[in-house]
Amino acid sequence: MAARNTARKRAFQILFEGDQRGTDVVTVLADWIRHSRTDTRQPPVSEFTMQLVEGYANHAKRIDELISQYAVGWTLDRMPVVDRNILRLGAYELIWVDETPDAVVLDEAVQLAKEFSTDESPSFVNGLLGRFKELKSSLRRDDA
């Protein structure tokens, strides 16, 4: 499962970069893929990373609505950029990727928060994604 852990970390980095640059994440993903093909120092972008980034992109509006609705005391814009993008990735995988067990999604998101964010972030991420897990069946809907 180390490969999936790495894929999630790369997907998070792509979402983070897109957020920081104000660029669509699919464009950032394409940049990463292009660089991995031309720069031997850049590792290849896995299929799972592509699935996560493209999946988030397909549901971005709904995911941001959910985070805004359930993040008590935090607006999306006021939320730390790292936490916002960990939550985006975790929400996508939790709600729309049935193959990944919910406990794995929560654990991986908490680990990303421990590695990349503040001391308070892991509990914040765990709490909000835990709420999504409880409400999962009512949160999923088509965006198209």
N, C-alpha and C positions, 0 to 999 in steps of 0.2 A: 504493500500500500504506500510505500515511500514515493512511488511515481505519482500517485494521485495527490499526495501531500505537496509535492513539488509543483504539480500542475495547478493546484489551488493557489499556491503562493504566487506563481507567475500570473494567473488570472487576476488576483488581487492587485499586483503591481501594474498590470495593464489598465485596470479600472482606475487606480490611483493616478496614473500618469494622464489618462484621459481627463479626469476631473481637474487636475492641476493645470493642464494645458488648455482646458475648455474645448477639447476635441472629442469627437465621437469615438467611443471605445473600439469600434470595428476598424476605424482608420488606424488607431494605435496598434491594434492586433496585426493589421496588414504590415505596418512598419516593423514590428517585432519579427514577423515571419520573413520579410525581405532581408532584414539584418542577419537573421540566423542562417540564411542561405549564402550570404556573401562574406560574413565574418566568422571565421572558425572559432573565435573565442566566445561567441554567443551560442548558447545551447539551443537546440531545435525547440520549436513550440509544439507541444503535444496535442493530439486530437482532443483530449479531455480539456485542456486549457482553452482550445478554440470553442468547444461546446459550451463551456462555462461563460466565456466572454460573449459569444453570439447569443446564448440564451438570455443572459442579463440584458443585452441590447434589445432583444425582442420584447422584453417585459419591463423595461426601465421605468416607464411612466407609472405603471401599476406598483412596482416595487417602491419607488419614491413616495407614492401616495400612502402605502402601508407604513413605511418607516415614519413619515410625518404624522400619520394618524395615531400610531401606538407609542411613539417615543415621548413619553410624558416629560414635559418641561424642556424639551429640546426641539428647536426647529431644524430642518435639514441643513440650512445654511450656517447655523450656529454650531452644529455638531463638528467635532474634529474630523478632518478629511480622511484620516486613516480609518476611524471608526465607521464613518459613513460608507466607505467602500467595502469594508469587511462585512457590514450589515447588508449591503446590496448583494454581494456575492453569496453570502449565507442565505439570505431570503430567497434568491433565485433557486439555489440548490435544494433548499428545504421544501419549498412549495412546488416546484416544477420538475425536479429530478427524482423520480420515484425509485430509481435503482440504488440511491445512496440512503442508508439508514439515517433517520433523524438524529440519533445520538452522535453519529460520526460527523454530521454537518455542524452540530453545536460544538463538539470538541475541537474540530479543525478551526472554526471561527474564533473560539476562545484562544487557541494556540497562536493564531495570527495576531490577535490583540495583545497577547503577552509579549510576542516578539517585536511588534512594530509600534505599539501605542503606550498609553500611560498605565499606571498601576490600577486606576479605577475602570479602565476600559474592558478588561475581561468580564467583570461582573455585569457591566452595562450591556455588552454584546450578548452574553449568555441570557440575561433577563429578557431582552427584547426578542431574540430568536426563540427563546422558550415560550414566550407568548404567542408567537407565530405558529409554533409547533402545536400548541393547544387549539388554535383556531384554524389550523391548516385546511380543513375541509371546506370552510366557508370563505377562505381568502383567495383561492384559486379561481380565476375566471379568464376567459379569452379577452385579449386586448385588441385583437384585429378587427 
